[in-house]
């Protein structure tokens, strides 16, 4: 099972790299065309924007799994181990609620915009809003897994917040 999950997230990383490469090619190609040939590809700006949205949303899911998002720890460090766990539990429940709201709202936008096409590419705007739905749905299992960790006594409460110490502490 773990191998399948690792493969899935590796695929997400590959997709984000491909999206970034396509964005660079589209934007750079359009800049070159405009400056050298006084023309451009109309659809490139819109597609680059769509690729950027998908890149950010898929990257957020990968960052969530790898616990790579920024954390402000000055309020957590002075707490006792019990209150750190309580804080982690409340924080995770709130993130589950937010992920559910993002998924629900994006789904509603997908339905509303099913027959609306983008101005330049002519693609259904449903694909644009599907990025939010995707991040909401993919975040939920990760957050539910994290919620389970709040009750696991074998997991250190500092590990819950991925507090590894600063680079300055490691250098000393």
C-alpha contacts under 8 A as a table, 3 or more apart, distances in Angstrom:
res1	aa1	res2	aa2	distance
1	X	4	X	5.20
1	X	5	X	6.39
2	X	5	X	5.09
2	X	6	X	6.07
3	X	6	X	5.04
3	X	7	X	6.04
4	X	7	X	5.03
4	X	8	X	6.12
5	X	8	X	5.05
5	X	9	X	6.32
6	X	9	X	5.26
6	X	10	X	6.08
7	X	10	X	4.95
7	X	11	X	6.14
8	X	11	X	5.05
8	X	12	X	6.38
9	X	12	X	4.86
9	X	13	X	6.27
9	X	62	X	6.62
10	X	13	X	5.04
10	X	14	X	6.27
11	X	14	X	4.99
11	X	15	X	6.14
12	X	15	X	5.03
12	X	16	X	6.24
12	X	58	X	6.70
12	X	59	X	7.84
12	X	62	X	7.21
13	X	16	X	5.12
13	X	17	X	6.27
13	X	59	X	7.43
13	X	62	X	7.22
14	X	17	X	5.09
14	X	18	X	6.18
15	X	18	X	5.07
15	X	19	X	6.09
16	X	19	X	5.01
16	X	20	X	6.12
16	X	54	X	7.86
16	X	55	X	5.20
16	X	58	X	6.84
16	X	59	X	6.73
17	X	20	X	5.10
17	X	21	X	6.16
18	X	21	X	5.06
18	X	22	X	6.10
19	X	22	X	5.09
19	X	23	X	6.12
19	X	51	X	5.62
19	X	52	X	7.34
19	X	54	X	7.83
19	X	55	X	6.25
20	X	23	X	5.05
20	X	24	X	6.26
20	X	51	X	7.38
20	X	52	X	7.36
20	X	55	X	7.01
21	X	24	X	5.15
21	X	25	X	6.22
22	X	25	X	5.09
22	X	26	X	6.02
22	X	48	X	7.52
22	X	51	X	7.76
23	X	26	X	5.18
23	X	27	X	6.02
23	X	47	X	7.84
23	X	48	X	4.93
23	X	51	X	6.51
23	X	52	X	7.22
24	X	27	X	5.35
24	X	28	X	5.75
25	X	28	X	5.30
25	X	29	X	5.61
26	X	29	X	5.19
26	X	30	X	6.03
26	X	44	X	5.44
26	X	45	X	7.43
26	X	48	X	6.53
27	X	30	X	5.15
27	X	31	X	6.20
27	X	44	X	6.80
27	X	45	X	6.89
27	X	48	X	6.95
28	X	31	X	5.08
28	X	32	X	6.19
29	X	32	X	5.18
29	X	33	X	6.11
30	X	33	X	5.03
30	X	34	X	6.09
30	X	40	X	5.33
30	X	41	X	6.10
30	X	44	X	6.99
31	X	34	X	5.16
31	X	35	X	6.20
31	X	40	X	7.61
32	X	35	X	5.35
32	X	36	X	5.78
32	X	37	X	7.62
33	X	36	X	5.45
33	X	37	X	5.13
33	X	38	X	6.30
33	X	39	X	5.54
33	X	40	X	5.28
33	X	41	X	7.95
34	X	37	X	5.68
34	X	38	X	4.43
34	X	39	X	4.78
34	X	40	X	5.33
35	X	38	X	5.67
35	X	39	X	7.85
41	X	44	X	5.57
41	X	45	X	7.87
42	X	45	X	6.54
42	X	46	X	7.74
42	X	120	X	6.43
43	X	46	X	5.45
43	X	47	X	6.14
43	X	120	X	5.14
43	X	121	X	5.33
44	X	47	X	5.16
44	X	48	X	5.93
45	X	48	X	5.18
45	X	49	X	6.29
46	X	49	X	5.15
46	X	50	X	6.32
46	X	120	X	6.68
46	X	121	X	7.03
47	X	50	X	4.99
47	X	51	X	6.02
47	X	121	X	7.32
48	X	51	X	5.02
48	X	52	X	6.06
49	X	52	X	5.04
49	X	53	X	6.34
50	X	53	X	5.17
50	X	54	X	6.32
50	X	128	X	6.39
51	X	54	X	5.16
51	X	55	X	5.92
52	X	55	X	4.92
52	X	56	X	6.13
53	X	56	X	5.28
53	X	57	X	6.23
53	X	128	X	7.83
53	X	131	X	7.11
54	X	57	X	5.20
54	X	58	X	5.95
54	X	131	X	5.58
55	X	58	X	5.39
55	X	59	X	5.79
56	X	59	X	5.05
56	X	60	X	6.05
57	X	60	X	5.07
57	X	61	X	6.65
57	X	131	X	6.33
57	X	132	X	6.93
57	X	135	X	5.88
58	X	61	X	5.23
58	X	62	X	6.44
58	X	131	X	7.79
58	X	135	X	6.51
59	X	62	X	5.03
59	X	63	X	5.97
60	X	63	X	4.97
60	X	64	X	6.01
60	X	135	X	7.62
61	X	64	X	4.97
61	X	65	X	6.35
61	X	135	X	6.31
61	X	138	X	6.84
61	X	139	X	6.18
62	X	65	X	5.22
62	X	66	X	6.27
63	X	66	X	5.09
63	X	67	X	5.76
63	X	68	X	4.83
63	X	69	X	5.93
64	X	67	X	4.97
64	X	68	X	6.33
64	X	69	X	6.50
64	X	139	X	7.64
64	X	142	X	7.67
65	X	68	X	7.73
65	X	142	X	6.66
67	X	162	X	6.74
71	X	161	X	7.80
72	X	75	X	7.38
73	X	76	X	5.03
73	X	77	X	6.02
74	X	77	X	5.73
74	X	78	X	7.46
75	X	78	X	6.51
75	X	79	X	7.41
76	X	79	X	5.49
76	X	84	X	6.37
79	X	82	X	7.94
79	X	83	X	5.92
79	X	84	X	6.01
80	X	83	X	5.39
80	X	84	X	6.26
81	X	84	X	5.08
81	X	85	X	6.41
81	X	157	X	6.15
82	X	85	X	5.30
82	X	86	X	6.37
83	X	86	X	4.84
83	X	87	X	5.93
84	X	87	X	5.03
84	X	88	X	6.06
84	X	157	X	6.34
84	X	158	X	7.89
85	X	88	X	4.97
85	X	89	X	6.09
85	X	150	X	5.84
85	X	151	X	8.00
85	X	157	X	6.07
85	X	160	X	7.92
86	X	89	X	5.07
86	X	90	X	6.20
86	X	150	X	7.77
87	X	90	X	5.18
87	X	91	X	5.92
88	X	91	X	5.06
88	X	92	X	6.02
88	X	150	X	6.67
88	X	160	X	7.11
88	X	161	X	7.38
89	X	92	X	5.20
89	X	93	X	6.19
89	X	147	X	6.20
89	X	150	X	5.85
90	X	93	X	5.14
90	X	94	X	6.19
91	X	94	X	5.19
91	X	95	X	6.24
92	X	95	X	4.98
92	X	96	X	6.15
92	X	143	X	6.40
92	X	146	X	7.11
92	X	147	X	6.14
93	X	96	X	5.05
93	X	97	X	6.30
93	X	147	X	7.42
94	X	97	X	5.04
94	X	98	X	6.21
95	X	98	X	4.91
95	X	99	X	6.00
95	X	143	X	7.36
96	X	99	X	5.08
96	X	100	X	6.09
96	X	139	X	7.93
96	X	140	X	6.21
96	X	143	X	6.25
96	X	144	X	7.59
97	X	100	X	5.07
97	X	101	X	6.19
98	X	101	X	4.99
98	X	102	X	6.12
99	X	102	X	5.07
99	X	103	X	6.11
99	X	135	X	7.66
99	X	136	X	4.59
99	X	137	X	7.31
99	X	139	X	6.55
99	X	140	X	6.57
100	X	103	X	5.11
100	X	104	X	5.97
100	X	136	X	6.08
100	X	137	X	7.58
100	X	140	X	7.54
101	X	104	X	5.05
101	X	105	X	5.86
101	X	136	X	7.79
102	X	105	X	5.24
102	X	106	X	5.87
102	X	132	X	6.24
102	X	133	X	6.57
102	X	136	X	5.57
103	X	106	X	5.20
103	X	107	X	6.01
103	X	132	X	6.22
103	X	133	X	4.26
103	X	134	X	7.16
103	X	135	X	7.31
103	X	136	X	4.43
103	X	137	X	6.18
104	X	107	X	5.09
104	X	108	X	6.31
104	X	133	X	7.17
105	X	108	X	5.10
105	X	109	X	6.29
105	X	133	X	7.82
106	X	109	X	4.97
106	X	110	X	6.05
106	X	129	X	5.63
106	X	130	X	6.60
106	X	131	X	8.00
106	X	132	X	5.45
106	X	133	X	5.01
107	X	110	X	4.95
107	X	111	X	6.29
107	X	129	X	7.55
107	X	130	X	7.29
107	X	133	X	5.92
108	X	111	X	5.20
108	X	112	X	6.17
109	X	112	X	5.02
109	X	113	X	5.91
109	X	126	X	7.30
109	X	129	X	6.34
110	X	113	X	5.27
110	X	114	X	5.83
110	X	125	X	7.32
110	X	126	X	4.45
110	X	127	X	7.54
110	X	129	X	5.64
110	X	130	X	6.50
111	X	114	X	5.22
111	X	126	X	7.17
112	X	115	X	7.80
113	X	116	X	4.94
113	X	117	X	7.91
113	X	124	X	7.32
113	X	125	X	5.66
113	X	126	X	5.56
114	X	124	X	6.27
114	X	125	X	6.57
114	X	126	X	5.26
115	X	124	X	6.34
115	X	125	X	7.66
116	X	124	X	5.72
116	X	125	X	5.78
116	X	126	X	7.83
117	X	121	X	7.96
117	X	122	X	5.11
117	X	123	X	5.14
117	X	124	X	4.41
117	X	125	X	5.51
118	X	121	X	5.82
118	X	122	X	4.88
118	X	123	X	5.43
118	X	124	X	6.27
118	X	125	X	5.93
119	X	122	X	5.87
123	X	127	X	7.71
124	X	127	X	6.10
124	X	128	X	7.82
125	X	128	X	5.17
125	X	129	X	6.68
126	X	129	X	5.30
126	X	130	X	5.97
127	X	130	X	4.96
127	X	131	X	7.11
128	X	131	X	6.05
129	X	132	X	5.65
129	X	133	X	6.80
130	X	133	X	4.93
130	X	134	X	5.92
131	X	134	X	5.08
131	X	135	X	6.28
132	X	135	X	5.25
132	X	136	X	6.15
133	X	136	X	5.14
133	X	137	X	6.17
134	X	137	X	5.25
134	X	138	X	5.98
135	X	138	X	5.17
135	X	139	X	5.85
136	X	139	X	5.32
136	X	140	X	6.51
137	X	140	X	5.54
137	X	141	X	7.74
138	X	141	X	6.47
138	X	142	X	7.29
139	X	142	X	5.32
139	X	143	X	6.10
140	X	143	X	5.12
140	X	144	X	6.08
141	X	144	X	5.03
141	X	145	X	6.11
142	X	145	X	5.11
142	X	146	X	6.29
143	X	146	X	4.91
143	X	147	X	6.11
144	X	147	X	4.91
144	X	148	X	6.44
145	X	148	X	5.22
145	X	149	X	6.65
146	X	149	X	5.03
146	X	150	X	6.80
146	X	160	X	7.93
147	X	150	X	5.39
147	X	151	X	7.52
148	X	151	X	5.72
148	X	152	X	6.74
149	X	152	X	4.97
149	X	155	X	6.87
149	X	160	X	7.29
150	X	157	X	7.98
150	X	160	X	7.36
152	X	155	X	5.73
153	X	156	X	7.31
155	X	159	X	6.73
155	X	160	X	7.27
156	X	159	X	5.22
156	X	160	X	6.77
157	X	160	X	5.16
157	X	161	X	7.14
158	X	161	X	5.50
158	X	162	X	6.27
158	X	163	X	5.44
158	X	164	X	7.94
159	X	162	X	4.62
159	X	163	X	5.95
159	X	164	X	7.68
160	X	163	X	7.71
165	X	169	X	6.44
165	X	170	X	7.33
166	X	169	X	5.40
166	X	170	X	6.68
167	X	170	X	5.08
167	X	171	X	6.32
168	X	171	X	5.24
168	X	172	X	6.70
169	X	172	X	5.47
